[in-house]
């Protein structure tokens, strides 16, 4: 039971530290390109460029 005196504040501190890191990552645009990493891992750079061009053409057609 005496250990809880140290464990509860330590757990709260680590939780707040993780929450602060999460908000920092949101404010610094870490989640803007969610598909980029998967494309870079699976496809060649030429394929990625072609895919981006297709997306740009489709977005211009919709507007």
C-alpha positions, 0 to 999 in steps of 0.5 A: 500500500505504501507503494501506491503513494509513488505509483499513482503520481508516476502514472498520472505524470506519464499519462499527462506526458503522453497526452501532451505529446499527442497534442504536440503532434497534432499542432505540428501537423504530424497527421496530415499525410496518412497515406504517404508512408504506405505509398512510399513503402509499397510503390516506386517513386514513379508510381507515387507521382502518377497516383498523385497526378490522378488524384489532382485531376480527379479533384479538379474535375469535381470542383 
